[in-house]
Amino acid sequence: MHLLMSTLLFRWYVFFFWGIGLILLSRQTDFFPALTRFVFAYLIAYGCEDASSQPDGWFPFGHYTYLPTTRGQEIWIGHLPLMDSLSFAFLMVASLGTMAMFQGKRLRDALTGRIDRDTVDLWTRALIAFVLIDVVIDPVSLRGNRWFLGQIYYYPDGGGYFGVPLANFAGWAVVGTLILMVWSLPFPPVRKIQQQAVVTSFSGIDHWGPVFLYASVFLFNLSIAVYLGEWGLGMADICVGLLVFFTGVCCRRTPKA
């Protein structure tokens, strides 16, 4: 119990974003389907991270190594900290919901509707946003020894993007694709009458909530980069943010006459 409380306090920001993501998805698909999707996202991410961080591992993120520097401060599952694979679920909610907003849709429409050309286009843009947010997150996380994250992993062979190998971003695309494929499966149906009432009353939250989540994660990591005096990384992050916005604007649909 003590270790659980220590984990919650030590990684408060991860659980804060995770909780917001779960609430946003629950509002549109009901709680159980949302929680089920979050569990599957965690299992997918954990399996992929475990594979890449084994001594001879490389797929899908390229090879990297975890350092047990925070054991005793937070919960670890095997050789991975519990919190590490949590972020994939709420970042997918943020990415998919943000691109859905640009397309004039709700997050729910991207998961429970018919998979057509518009859906595939939306998923593709969501994957771009999903990968790009890690372009902002990972270089900052790699410098965790200089802020309260702690030095929990490193890339033995280094990397070309502020110490991060490009294979890592390709791995995020792979994991994001797997998550979307699983999330699109027919989960237990939502309570339609109640759900319609919620969407009618709080449509602003349903449309703008994922955008707020995405922007919050982006600004949090940009702030850390600035705090560390990594001005080159900060400028690169701003360019990434503009690229995400451009991706979303190109996703907009002109209303039919």
N, C-alpha and C positions, 0 to 999 in steps of 0.2 A: 504493500500500500504506500509505504514511504517512497519507493522508487517511482511509482505511478505519479504521485503528486510532484515529485522532483522533475519528472519528464514533462508534465503539463506546465510547470512554472518555467523550466529551462527552455522549452520550445513553444512558448505561448503564442508566438506569431504564426507558427505552422498550424497549430490547432485552431487559432482564430480564423485564418483563411479557410481551413478545412471545414469548419462549422458554417461559415457563410456559404461556401459552395454547396454543402449538403442542404441547407435551408432553401437556397435558390432552386435547386433541382427538385426538392420535395414539394415545393409550391406548384410545380408544373406536372409532376408525375406521381405524386403522393409519396409518403415517407418510405414505405417498404421497398417499392421499386427503386427509389433514389439510393437508399442505403445498400441495396443489393448491387447496384451499379458501382457504387463506391468500393464495395468489398472486392468485386471482380477487378476493378482498376488497380487496387492495391496488390492483388495477387499477381496480375500480369506484370506490373512494374517491379515487384519484388523478385519474381522469377527471372526477369531480364537483368536486373541489377546483380542478382546473385551469380548469374552465368558470366557476366562481364568482369566481376571482381574476384573470380576464382584465380588461383595462381597461373593457370594456363588459359584463362577465359579471354574472349575478345568480342563475342557477339552479344547484343547488337551495338553496344556503346563504345567498343574498343576496350582495351584493357586498362583498368585502374585498380587501386588498392585502398581498402579502408583501414584506418588507424584507430584502434580501440582506445583513443585518448579520453573519451567521455563515458566509458563504462563505470558504473557506480553513480553517475549523474543522471543517466537516462536509460530507458529500456532498450536493449538490443535483442534482435531476433536472429540467431545464428551469428554471422559476422557482419550484419547490417543493423544500423540503428533503426528503431521502429519508425521514427518520424520521417526517414528519408524517402520512403516510397509513398507517403501520404499525399505529397504535393501533386502527383500526376492527376488525381481525380478532380481536385478543385481547379487546377489549371485547364483541364479539358472543359469543365463547365464554363469557365471564364472565356476561353477561346471560342468555343462553339456558340455560346450565348452572345458574345460580342459580334461575331460575324452574322449570326441570325438577325440581330437587331439592325445591322446595315441592310440586310435583305428584306426587312419589313416582316420578319417572322419571329416567333417565340422559340425559346430553347426546346420546348416540348415538340414543336413542329419538326425539328431536325432529328428527333429520336423516335417518335411514335407514328410518323406519317409514312406514306408510300415512298420507297426509294426510287426517285426519278432523276432526271438530269440536273434539276435545280438542287436536289439534295446532295448529289455527288459533288457539284460545284461548291456548295456550302461546306461540305466536309473537307474538301481540298483546301479551301481558304482557312478553315478552322485549324487544319494541320499546320499550315504555314504560320499562323499566329501562335500555335502551341510550341512549335520549334523555336520561333523567334523569342518567346518569353524566356526560354532556357538560354538563349544567346545572352540575355541580360543577367540571368540568375547564376549560371555556372561559374563564370569568371570571378564573381563576388564570393560565391561559396568556396571556391578554391583558395581564397585568401582568408578563410575563416579564422586562422590563428591571429588575425589582426582585429577581429571584432568578436562578439559574443557567440557566434556559431561554433568556434573552435576548429582546429585542424583535424577533420575526420577522414579525409581521403586525399589522394594525389594521383597524378598520372605519371607512372615511371618513365615514360618516354617523352613527357612534355606534350605540348600542343601548339599549333600555329596561331590560335586566336586567344591571346592573353593567357597562354598556358593550357588552353583547352583544345584537344584534337577535334578535327572536323567530324571524325567518326562518331563522336558523342552526339552531335546534332542529328546525324543520320539515324542513330539509335532512337532518339526522341520521335522521329517520324515513324519508325517501325512500331514503337510502343503506342503512339497515338493512333495509328491505324488499327492495331489490335483492340484498343479500348473502344473505338468507334464501332468496330464490327460486333463486339460483344454487347455494347450498349444498345445497338439497334435490334437486338433479339426481342421477341415478344414476351416481356416481363408481365407479371400480374397486372390486370387492368386498373386504371385509376378510378376513383369514385367520381364519375363524370359530372353529376349534378353539383356536388360540392366544389369540384375543380373549376367548373364554369363560373360559379359565383366568385371564387377567389380571383380568377383571372380578370373578371369584370371590375372588381373592386380595386385591385392592385396592379393594373396593367403596367403602370410606370415602373414598379419594382421589377416585374417580370422582364421587361425590356431592358432597363438600365442597370439592374443589379449585376449581371455578369460583366458589364462594361466597368462598373465601379470596382468589382473584384479584380479584373485584369489590370486596371489603372493603378490600384492600390499595390498590387504585387510589383508592378513595374516601377512605381515611384519609390517603394521601399528599397528595392535593390539599387536603383539609381542613387538614392540618398546615401546608401552604404558606400558606393563607389566614390562619391564626392567626399564623404567623411574620411575615407582612406587616402584621399589625395590622388586617386587614379583618374586624372583628368582625361587622358586618352580613352579610357574605358567609358567614362561618363559621356563623352562626345559620341562614341560608338553606340552607346545605349540610346541616346536621343535619335540617332539615325535609324536605329531599329524601331523605335516608337513611331517615327514618321512612316516607315515602311509598313508597319501594321495598319496604321490609319489609311494609307494608300490602298492596301489590300482590301480593307473594309469598304472604302468608297467605291472601288471598282466592283464590289459585290452588290451594290445597290441596284434595285429594279425600278424602271420607269413605269408608273401606273398605266394600265391599259385604258384606252379611251372607251 
